[in-house]
Amino acid sequence: MSFVQKKKLGLALGGGGSRAICHLGVLAALEKAGIKVDMISGNSMGGIIGAVYATGCGIEKTKEDITSCFGGGGLIKMRKGDGLERDAGWFQYLKRNLRALTISLVLSFRRGFLWSNPCRKAVNSIIPDINIEELPLPYSVVALNLTDGELANFTNGPLRMPVLVGTNVGVVFPPLKYNDKEYVDAAPICAVPVDQARELGAEVVLAVDIRTPLPEKFKVLNGFDTIFRIESVESNIINSQLLERADIVIRPEAGNLFWGDFSENDRVIKSGEEAVEAIVDQLKELLG
């Protein structure tokens, strides 16, 4: 018996840079299963992929556009190691302190560690210059409004700039100014925009959580480590509570892949497909 979808499905696509490429697999698996996506809310890379798909171009064109911009090593060169090694000795201690000192000095004179957001060219090349309300699928993208200290949820107006500000990783890139407000990526407080999918009219929300796992054990070697750990734990608690409001949460297996390394796109896309396949019967039951 063929599947008849009676309820509206909203996708909440999380950020995560190269890890979020799994959303392409999620969308492909849903299309294969005959499940219709009725609206999309996105954050960061999830916002880019969601915006392209919301134009109604289908998964193949979405995959082509995304991988053409975020493939072959990616827009950001791979950086091996995260400086958070668990069994750190004196050499690692010095290395981490020098890194922290360098970052501190750079950020004393600049608003971001890098001069600009490299996603701008990609956004302008693959996302049409239209208003959000012109998209065939209801769509929204979140960003953190630093000026007012609020979470911004863009549901209308020009499409490109909100998508770009949603990818603007704080501290790494300088805050982006838009409509007299300054914005960064909303990941610290809204990594996966579940409530925003509900606001678009979703009756069932499928959330895709692709955050880097929080290290279970963490050795504090300096004050920067303490700050990093506190903020990571706070963010993890906030986002975990938000995810409880989704009907289904999937977590594709991307391992500890660095967010700027797009050299494993095929594997990451496959992980998204497998995550959907594991819950497709449950999802159909909720939608039927």
N, C-alpha and C positions, 0 to 999 in steps of 0.2 A: 504494500500500500504506500502510495507516495506521501511525502510529508507536506502538511498544510500548515503554514506559519500564521498564527492568529494574533500574536502579540508583536509589538515593535521592539526590535533589538538595537540597543545602543552600545557602541564600542568605546571603551575608555583606554586610549593608547598612551602608555607611559613613555617617559624619556629614557635616555641611556646611550645616546650616540650610536656607535656601531652595534651595540647590544640590541638596540631598538629596531634594527633591520629585520628582526624576527617578525615584526608586524606584517611584513610582506608574506611570510608563510602563514600567518594567522588568517589574513584576508583570502589567500589562495585556498586554504582548507575549508573556510566557510563557503566560498563559492562552489567548491567541489561537492560539498554536502548539501547544496541547494538551500542554504540559509541566507536570507536577505539581511544586509546591514541597512538599518533605517536612518541612523544618525551616528556621528563620530565626534568625540571630544578628544583633544590631544594635548600633550605637553612635549616641548622640545622636539626631538626627532619624531616622536609620535605625532606631533602637530604637523610636521612637514609631510610625512607619509599619509596622514589622514586628509590633509588638504588636497593632495594630488588625487587620491582615490575619490574624494567627495566631488570632484569635477565630473564624475561619471565615466571616466575613461576605461575602467575595468582593471583587473589585477595585472594583466600582462604589460599594459602600457605604464601602469604605476611602477612595476618592478623595473622596467626598462629605464624610466626616467630617474628613479632613485639610484640604481646601481651605476648609471652613467656618471652621476655626480659624486657618489660615495662608494667608489670601488677602486681597485688597483692600488691599494695601500692607503686610500682615504685622503681627505683634505688635511689631516693633521698627521704628522709623522709618528710612527709607533714609538712609544717610550717604554722600554723594558723595566719592569719592577715598579712598585708603587711607593717605595720608601717605608713600608710598614712591615718589614720582615719580622717574624715573631722571635727568632733566636738571634737578636742583634748583639754583636760584640762591639769592641771599642771602635773598629773601623767603620762599622755601620752607624755607630753613635755619632762619629765625626761627620760622616757623609750626610746624615739627616740634619745635623745642626748647621752644616754649611748650606744645605738646600734651603732650610728655613731662613737662614740669614740672608741668602740671596733674594728669596721671594720677598722678605720684609723690606729690603733696601729698594727693590724694584717698585713695590707697591707704595713706597713713601713718595715716589715721584710720578707714578702713573696710576691711572684708574683701573687698569687691568694688567695681568701679566703679559698678555699679547696685545698688540696695538688695535686689532679689529677682529670682528667675528667673520671667519672664513665661509660661513654658510650664506652670506649675502648673495654671492654670485650664483650659488645653487638655487636659492629661493627665486631669484629673478629669472632664472633660465627655465625652470620646470613648473612654476606656479603662475597661472594666468593673472593678468592685471585686471581683476574684477572685484566686486564687492562680495563679502561672505554670503549675503542673502541671495545672491545670484546662483549659488551652487545648487546642483540638483539634490544633494543630500544636506540636511541640516548639519551644521558644523560649528564647533567652537574650539578655541585654543587659549590656554592659560599662560600667564606670566606674572611675575612678582613686581608690583608697583612700589619702587623704593621711595618715591617722593611722598606718597600718602601712607605708606606702610600697609598696603592692602593687596589681596590677591585679585588680579584682573582676569576677567573672563570675556574674551572678545567673541561676540555673536553677530556683529554687523559691521558695516563699513569696509574699507579697503582690506583685501585679504593678505597681501604680501607682507606688510610691515608687522602686523600682529604675529604672523608665523615666525618672522625673523626674530622679534624680541623674545618670543617664547623659547628660542634656541640659545639665548645669550647667557652662557654659563657664568655666573657671578664670580668675580675675582680673576678668573681666567681671561675673560673679555671685559672691556669697559662697559658700564651701563649704557643702554641705547635710549636715546631720547625720542619720544613719540607723543604728539599732542601735549607738549610741555610737561610730560612726565618721564621719569627714567625707569627703565625696566631691566630685569635679569630673569633667567630661567626660574620657574616656580618649583623646581624639584624639591628643595628643602622642606616645603610645606604642602605641596600638592604634586607628587610625582606621577600619580595616575588620577586624572580628573573624573572620578566616579559621579559625584553630585552634579557636575556640569552635564554629563550625559543624561541624567534624569531630567534636568531642566530643559533639555532639548525635546523631551517627550518620550524618552525610552521607558518601556514597561519592564524590560529585562536588560540588565547591564552586564556585559562581559568585560572584565577588567584584565588588562595585560600588564603584569608587573615584571619589569626587566631590570630592576635596581641591582647594583652590585651588592652581593651579600655582605652584611656587616661581620667583620672578623669576630669569631667567638672569643678569642683571647687577644689581648693587645698590651704590649709592653710600653709603658710610658717612659721615654728617655729625656724629654724636655717639656717646657711649657707649651710649645706649639702642639705637641702630641696630646696634651691634656685638652686644649681648646678643640682640636680636631675630633677627639673621641667624644667629648661632651656634645658637640653639634651633631655628630653622626648618630649618636644614640637618641637625641631629641628628635631629629628628623625621622628616624626609623619608627619611633613610637607614634608620632603624628600620622605618618603615611600608613602605617599598619591599621590604625583606627579608621582612617578614611576608607581603606579597602574592605573593611567589614560591611560596608553599605552596598557592596556589589553583590549581584546574585551568584556569579561565578568568577573566581579569580584564577588565572593561569599564570604560571611562571616558567616560560621556556628556558631550557638549560643552555645558558651562554657561558657558564663558568665564570672565571675572573678576567674575561676579555676586557682590555683597556678600551675606554669609550672612544678613543681616537683611532683605533686600529680596525680598518675596514677590509683587511686581507682575508677574513674568514666568512664573508657574506653568505656563501652557499651553505655552510654548516649552520649558521645562525638562522637563516631562512627555514631550513629543515627543522630546526628546533621549534619554530613557531607552528609549523604544520603538525608536528607530533603532539604538541601541547593541546591543539584543538581536537585532534583525532581522539585523544584520551577522554574528552568530555562532551563529544558531539551528541551522544544519546541523551545525556543529562540536559544539554542545552535545548535539544528538540522537544524534550518533555516540558520544559518551562515555557517554550514558545508556542506549543500546540494548544 
